[in-house]
Amino acid sequence: MTAYRVMIVDDEAIFRTGLAHLHDWAREGIEIVAQAANGAEALELIHAVQPHVLITDIMMPIMDGIELVKIVRQTHPELKIIILSSYSEFELVREVFKYGVDDYLLKPKVTPEELVALIRSSSKPTAVKRDTSGPLLKEPSIMLSQWFEQEELAANDRQELQQQLPKAQFSLLVTNVAVLQSLTNASQYELEQYILQQCYEYFARTTHIAVFTKQYVSVVLNYDAEEKPNLHPLLLAFVKAINKQYPALTFILSDSMQEIDDLQMSYARQQQLFAKALYFNERRFIIEDEIKLEHVDVPFDHDAFVNALKWLTFNQAKEQLVDYFSKLQMVQGLDEYSLKRFIQHIIYTVMSTLEHLHLPFTELGTEKLVWFKRIDLATTLAELTDIIEQFMAMVEQQVSEHQDQSQANTLNQIIDFIHDNYEQDISLAELAERFHMNYSYLSWYFKQRTNENLTAYINKVRVEKAKELLKYTDETISQISTKIGFSEHNYFSKVFKKFVGMTPIEYRHANSGPR
């Protein structure tokens, strides 16, 4: 079956690679032979790759889709053109149709079935006249991106790659651009162009191919043994230049390889490798040999952590976490996903263990989502450690404030009880039992917060009430003594004189008022 050769032109790398891997095109007799980021790039490639169908966006930098269609219609009139557009570009679609576009698709609604139907209806590959003076080529970057994404490498593609990469050794330099998309509003087109510029700047004398896939940007480096010593400083300079513009990007350099087939296996390891990159913190250039892929179990004593929380010994809980992260750092024990889920589990554990205190952070809502979002966006172990330390500090602060408030409430309750029950025989043992405190702790607690002895305070309240009764009633000293909680009026007189400086009788004579 003759393949329909298709070229995709769009300034968004994610969309191009997404479209290229949207479907098993080979099964439909369709071959994606090239990708370009704008019209100017497309014009440079068209003659070499000789597509049957050109699928192009309209809005692109340098040369837009309208200008591209105008030129292609003159230079390659046999080429079938499908326009990609968004809802807001309808007027532009109408304009570009004047120049001979065959059909169009709405970007948000592209489906494999619709695209297959359009390609087949738009072109008849066996009937197209084209340059047959040389073999039909596919752009090497496209071959590699399709191969890296687990597609089979056709024999002629393998031969073409071996011609493009003729030297004895290979290395793969890879960065995870998905990280950049989650952290910034960086333009896909600008990122791609910047990386290509830096490749040209630093690897002009080194055989290389830049490969753009859904998640990664890879640079395949091909060199002979004598070139290898000079490669390392170039790599460092290249990464430094990229990081000036995109500081969040981390690069991993593979081991040297002798066979071209090893490139696909190296690419397949990238997800595992980048899952351990967070242990290198701010380092942006990592050698694959430095990454420990094997699983090392680092146990965490969950019961001890929960007990520390229950006893509100936060220093112990924090020390346990710091010690655990330190051990993880040494052995690179968990991959990024597992470590982030562990930290989220720690937050849930803290919330559920302290739920009975009804603190603000225990409410599962916006506060929790903010912490989880910060965890998801973190790219280094240092960041994750800072996040959990900040969370634990917030918890400790809220617990401290809660305890202060709770203790203030308890003090007020004790004072209210004394004022409401001073006429009763109030014992410290009774108060301690009522307020769920140890007898000795109750006396210490009251003294700490009022600077008064608890027994003395009870007597002071009784004496103040006695002063009112002495001034405004004719009740006897014995009656007043009994009324305010003293069983013996002689003891009452002694206590009264201690607080007031005179006996109850002397106070009555000195403060005679209307009765």
C-alpha positions in Angstrom: 0.0 0.0 0.0 1.4 3.4 -1.0 1.6 5.7 2.0 0.0 9.1 2.1 2.9 11.4 3.1 1.8 14.1 5.5 3.5 17.2 6.8 2.3 19.1 9.9 2.9 22.8 10.4 2.1 24.4 13.7 4.0 26.6 16.1 2.9 24.6 19.2 5.2 21.6 19.6 2.8 19.9 21.9 0.0 20.1 19.3 2.3 18.8 16.5 3.6 15.9 18.4 0.2 15.2 19.8 -1.3 15.1 16.3 1.6 12.9 15.1 0.8 10.4 17.9 -2.9 10.8 17.9 -3.5 7.6 16.0 -1.7 4.6 14.5 -1.3 6.3 11.2 0.8 3.6 9.6 -2.2 1.2 9.9 -4.2 3.7 7.8 -1.5 3.9 5.2 -0.5 7.4 6.4 3.1 8.5 7.1 4.0 11.7 9.0 7.1 12.7 7.2 7.9 16.1 8.7 6.9 18.8 11.2 7.6 22.5 11.0 7.0 25.3 13.5 6.1 28.0 10.9 5.7 28.6 7.2 9.3 29.4 6.6 10.5 26.1 8.0 7.9 24.3 6.0 9.1 25.7 2.7 12.6 24.6 3.5 11.4 21.0 4.1 8.8 20.5 1.4 11.1 19.7 -1.5 13.1 17.2 0.5 10.3 15.3 2.1 7.8 15.6 -0.7 4.5 15.3 1.2 1.1 14.6 -0.5 -0.8 16.5 2.2 0.1 19.7 4.1 -1.8 20.3 7.4 -1.1 23.8 8.6 -2.2 26.2 11.3 -3.0 29.8 10.3 -1.6 31.9 13.1 2.2 31.3 13.3 5.3 33.5 13.8 7.8 34.4 11.0 5.5 33.1 8.2 1.8 32.4 8.9 -0.4 29.9 7.2 -1.9 32.3 4.8 1.4 33.3 3.3 2.5 29.6 3.3 -0.6 28.6 1.3 0.0 31.4 -1.3 3.6 30.3 -2.0 2.8 26.5 -1.9 0.0 27.0 -4.4 2.5 28.4 -6.9 5.5 26.1 -6.2 3.7 22.9 -5.4 0.2 23.1 -7.0 -0.3 19.3 -6.7 0.0 19.5 -2.9 -3.3 19.1 -1.0 -3.8 21.6 1.9 -5.8 21.2 5.1 -6.1 24.2 7.4 -6.3 23.9 11.2 -8.2 26.7 12.9 -9.8 27.7 16.1 -13.3 29.1 16.5 -12.0 32.7 16.6 -10.2 32.4 13.3 -13.2 31.9 10.9 -12.5 35.2 9.0 -9.0 34.1 8.4 -10.2 30.7 7.2 -12.5 32.4 4.7 -9.5 34.5 3.4 -7.1 31.5 3.0 -9.7 29.5 1.1 -9.3 32.1 -1.7 -5.8 30.7 -2.4 -7.0 27.1 -2.9 -7.2 25.3 0.4 -8.8 21.8 0.1 -10.5 21.6 3.5 -10.2 22.7 7.1 -10.6 21.3 10.6 -11.4 22.9 13.9 -8.4 22.3 16.3 -10.5 21.6 19.4 -12.4 18.9 17.5 -9.7 17.0 15.6 -10.4 13.3 15.6 -8.4 10.5 14.0 -11.3 9.3 12.0 -12.1 12.7 10.5 -8.5 13.4 9.7 -8.0 10.0 8.0 -11.1 10.7 5.9 -9.9 14.1 4.9 -6.3 12.9 4.0 -7.7 10.1 1.9 -10.2 12.3 0.1 -7.8 15.1 -0.4 -5.0 13.2 -2.1 -4.3 10.3 -4.3 -0.7 9.4 -3.7 -0.2 7.2 -6.8 -1.5 9.9 -9.1 0.7 12.7 -7.8 3.7 13.8 -9.9 6.8 14.4 -8.0 10.5 14.5 -8.1 11.8 10.9 -8.3 15.4 11.7 -8.9 16.2 10.7 -5.4 14.7 8.7 -2.5 11.7 10.1 -0.7 13.0 11.4 2.7 11.5 11.7 6.1 12.8 14.4 8.4 15.3 12.7 10.9 13.7 14.4 13.9 10.3 12.9 12.9 11.8 9.4 12.5 13.3 9.6 15.9 10.3 11.1 17.7 8.0 8.4 16.2 10.6 5.7 17.0 11.0 7.0 20.6 7.3 6.8 21.1 7.4 3.0 20.5 6.6 2.9 16.8 8.5 0.5 14.6 11.5 1.8 12.7 11.1 0.9 9.1 14.1 -0.5 7.3 14.5 2.6 5.0 14.2 4.9 8.0 16.9 3.0 9.8 19.1 3.3 6.8 18.4 7.0 6.6 19.2 7.5 10.3 22.5 5.6 10.0 23.5 7.9 7.2 22.5 10.9 9.3 24.3 9.5 12.4 27.4 7.8 11.0 29.8 8.0 13.9 30.7 5.3 16.5 29.1 6.5 19.7 25.8 8.1 20.8 24.6 10.0 23.8 21.1 11.3 24.6 20.6 14.6 26.3 17.0 15.0 27.6 14.9 17.6 29.4 11.4 17.2 30.6 9.5 20.2 29.1 6.2 19.1 30.8 7.7 20.6 34.0 8.1 23.9 32.3 4.5 23.9 31.1 3.2 23.4 34.7 5.4 26.1 36.2 5.3 28.9 33.6 3.4 30.3 30.6 6.4 29.6 28.3 5.5 29.5 24.6 6.0 26.1 23.0 7.3 27.7 19.9 9.7 30.0 21.7 11.1 27.2 23.7 11.6 25.0 20.7 13.3 27.8 18.7 15.5 28.7 21.6 16.7 25.1 22.1 17.3 24.8 18.3 19.3 28.0 18.4 21.5 26.8 21.3 22.0 23.4 19.5 23.3 25.3 16.5 25.5 27.5 18.8 27.1 24.8 20.8 26.9 21.6 18.7 27.6 23.1 15.2 30.7 20.8 14.9 29.0 17.9 16.5 26.6 15.6 14.7 23.3 16.1 16.5 19.5 15.9 16.0 16.9 17.7 18.2 13.8 15.6 18.8 10.5 16.9 20.2 8.0 14.5 21.7 5.0 15.1 24.0 6.9 15.3 27.2 10.6 15.6 26.4 13.0 17.5 24.3 16.0 15.3 23.4 19.2 16.0 21.6 20.8 12.9 20.0 24.6 13.4 19.9 26.7 11.3 17.6 30.5 11.4 17.9 33.7 9.4 17.6 35.8 8.4 20.6 38.4 11.2 20.1 35.6 13.8 20.2 34.2 12.7 23.5 36.6 14.7 25.8 35.6 17.9 24.2 31.9 17.2 24.5 31.5 17.6 28.2 32.3 21.4 28.4 30.0 22.0 25.4 27.2 20.2 27.2 27.7 22.3 30.4 27.7 25.5 28.4 24.6 24.4 26.4 22.7 23.6 29.6 23.8 26.9 31.2 22.6 28.8 28.2 19.2 27.1 28.3 18.8 27.7 32.0 19.4 31.4 31.5 16.1 31.6 29.7 14.4 28.6 31.3 15.8 28.0 34.8 13.4 25.2 35.7 14.7 22.8 33.0 16.9 19.9 34.2 18.9 17.9 31.7 20.0 14.3 32.0 22.9 12.9 29.9 22.7 9.2 29.1 25.6 6.8 29.2 27.5 6.5 25.9 26.1 3.9 23.5 27.6 2.1 20.6 24.4 0.9 18.8 21.8 3.1 17.3 19.1 0.8 18.7 20.2 1.7 22.2 18.8 5.2 21.7 15.2 4.0 22.0 16.0 2.0 25.1 17.7 5.1 26.6 14.7 7.2 25.8 12.4 4.6 27.4 14.3 5.0 30.7 13.7 8.8 30.9 10.5 8.6 33.0 12.3 6.6 35.6 15.4 8.8 35.5 13.4 12.1 35.8 11.4 10.6 38.7 14.7 10.7 40.7 15.9 14.1 39.5 14.4 15.9 42.5 17.2 14.5 44.7 19.7 16.7 42.9 17.8 19.8 44.0 19.1 22.9 42.1 21.5 21.0 39.9 20.4 21.3 36.2 22.9 18.9 34.6 22.8 15.3 35.7 24.8 12.3 34.4 22.7 9.1 34.2 25.2 7.1 36.3 24.5 9.4 39.3 20.9 8.3 39.4 20.0 5.3 41.5 17.1 3.5 39.8 17.0 0.5 42.1 14.3 0.6 44.8 15.7 1.0 48.3 13.1 0.6 51.1 13.4 3.4 53.7 11.0 2.5 56.6 9.0 5.3 58.3 7.7 4.6 61.8 4.1 5.8 61.3 3.0 4.8 64.8 5.8 6.8 66.4 4.8 9.8 64.3 1.1 9.5 65.3 2.0 9.2 69.0 4.2 12.3 68.8 1.2 14.2 67.3 -1.2 12.9 70.0 1.2 14.1 72.7 1.7 17.3 70.8 5.4 16.8 70.8 6.0 18.6 67.5 9.7 18.8 67.7 9.9 15.0 67.9 7.5 14.7 64.9 9.5 17.2 62.9 12.8 15.5 63.7 11.4 12.2 62.5 10.4 13.7 59.2 13.8 15.5 58.7 15.6 12.3 59.5 13.5 10.4 57.0 14.1 12.9 54.2 17.8 12.8 55.0 17.9 9.0 54.6 15.9 9.3 51.3 18.4 11.8 50.0 21.3 9.4 50.5 19.7 6.4 48.8 17.2 8.2 46.4 14.7 5.9 48.0 11.4 7.0 46.5 10.5 8.3 43.0 8.9 11.7 42.7 5.3 10.5 42.6 5.7 8.2 45.6 7.5 10.9 47.7 4.8 13.5 46.9 2.0 11.0 47.8 3.9 10.2 51.1 4.0 13.9 52.0 0.3 14.3 51.2 -0.4 11.3 53.4 1.5 12.9 56.2 -0.7 16.0 55.9 -3.8 13.8 56.1 -2.4 12.0 59.1 -1.8 15.3 60.9 -5.3 16.5 60.1 -7.0 13.3 61.2 -4.9 12.8 64.4 -5.6 16.4 65.6 -9.2 16.6 64.3 -10.6 16.5 67.8 -9.1 19.9 68.5 -11.2 21.5 65.7 -8.3 23.6 64.4 -8.7 25.6 61.2 -6.2 23.5 59.2 -8.2 20.3 60.0 -11.1 21.5 57.8 -10.7 19.7 54.5 -11.1 22.6 52.0 -9.2 25.3 50.3 -6.3 25.2 52.8 -5.6 21.6 52.1 -5.8 22.1 48.3 -3.2 24.9 48.5 -0.7 22.7 50.3 -1.3 19.8 47.8 -0.9 22.2 44.8 2.4 23.4 46.2 3.5 19.7 46.7 2.6 18.9 43.1 4.5 21.9 41.7 7.7 21.2 43.7 10.6 20.0 41.6 13.3 19.3 44.3 13.5 17.5 47.6 14.6 20.8 49.3 11.3 22.4 48.2 9.3 19.4 49.5 11.2 19.5 52.8 10.5 23.3 53.1 6.8 22.7 52.4 6.3 20.0 55.1 8.3 22.0 57.6 6.2 25.1 56.9 3.0 22.9 57.3 4.2 21.5 60.6 5.1 25.0 61.9 1.7 26.2 61.0 0.1 23.3 62.8 2.3 23.9 65.9 1.3 27.6 65.9 -2.4 26.8 65.7 -2.2 24.2 68.4 -0.4 26.6 70.7 -3.0 29.3 70.0 -5.7 26.7 70.6 -4.1 25.7 73.9 -3.8 29.3 75.0 -7.4 29.9 74.2 -8.6 26.7 75.8 -6.6 27.4 78.9 -8.0 31.0 79.0 -11.5 29.5 78.8 -10.8 27.0 81.6 -9.5 29.8 83.8 -12.7 31.8 83.2 -14.8 28.7 84.0 -12.9 28.2 87.3 -13.4 31.8 88.3 -17.1 31.7 87.4 -17.6 28.5 89.4 -16.0 30.1 92.5 -18.2 33.2 92.2 -21.3 31.1 91.7 -20.6 28.7 94.5 -18.5 30.6 97.2 -21.1 29.8 99.8 -20.4 26.1 99.4 -17.6 24.2 100.9 -15.3 24.4 97.8 -12.3 22.1 98.1 -9.4 22.0 95.7 -10.0 18.3 95.2 -13.5 19.0 94.0 -12.3 21.7 91.6 -9.6 19.5 90.2 -12.1 16.7 89.5 -14.7 19.1 88.0 -12.1 20.6 85.5 -10.3 17.3 84.8 -7.0 18.4 86.3 -4.5 16.9 88.6 -4.8 18.4 92.1 -1.3 19.8 92.2 -1.5 21.0 88.6 -4.7 22.9 89.3 -3.0 25.0 92.0 0.1 25.6 89.8 -2.1 26.4 86.8 -4.2 29.0 88.7 -1.1 30.6 90.2 0.7 30.8 86.8 -2.2 32.7 85.2 -3.5 34.9 88.0 -0.4 35.3 90.3 -2.7 34.3 93.2 -3.0 31.3 95.4 -6.3 29.4 94.6 -7.4 29.0 98.2 -6.6 32.6 98.9 -8.7 33.7 95.8 -11.7 31.7 97.1 -11.4 33.4 100.5 -11.0 36.8 98.8 -14.3 36.3 96.9 -16.0 35.3 100.2 -14.6 38.3 102.0 -15.8 40.7 99.3 -19.3 39.3 99.7 -19.1 39.5 103.5 -18.2 43.2 103.2 -21.5 43.8 101.3 -23.5 41.9 103.9 -21.8 43.8 106.8 -22.6 47.1 105.2 -26.1 46.6 104.0 -27.7 44.0 106.4 -28.2 43.4 110.1 -27.3 39.8 109.9 -25.0 38.6 112.7 -21.3 37.7 112.1 -22.2 34.0 112.6 -25.0 34.2 110.0 -22.8 36.0 107.5 -19.9 33.5 108.1 -22.2 30.6 107.3 -23.8 32.3 104.4 -20.5 32.9 102.6 -19.1 29.3 103.1 -17.2 29.4 106.5 -18.3 26.8 108.9 -16.7 28.6 111.9 -17.2 32.3 112.5 -13.9 32.6 114.4 -12.0 31.4 111.4 -14.0 33.8 109.2 -13.0 36.7 111.5 -9.4 35.7 111.2 -9.5 35.5 107.4 -11.5 38.7 107.1 -8.9 40.7 109.2 -6.1 39.3 107.0 -7.7 40.7 103.9 -9.2 43.9 105.2 -7.0 44.8 108.1 -9.8 44.9 110.6 -12.3 42.5 112.2 -15.8 42.1 110.7 -17.3 44.1 113.7 -14.8 46.9 113.2 -15.6 47.0 109.5 -19.3 47.2 110.1 -18.9 50.2 112.5 -16.6 52.0 110.1 -18.9 51.4 107.1 -22.4 51.8 108.5 -24.8 52.4 105.6 -28.5 52.3 105.0 -30.1 48.9 105.7 
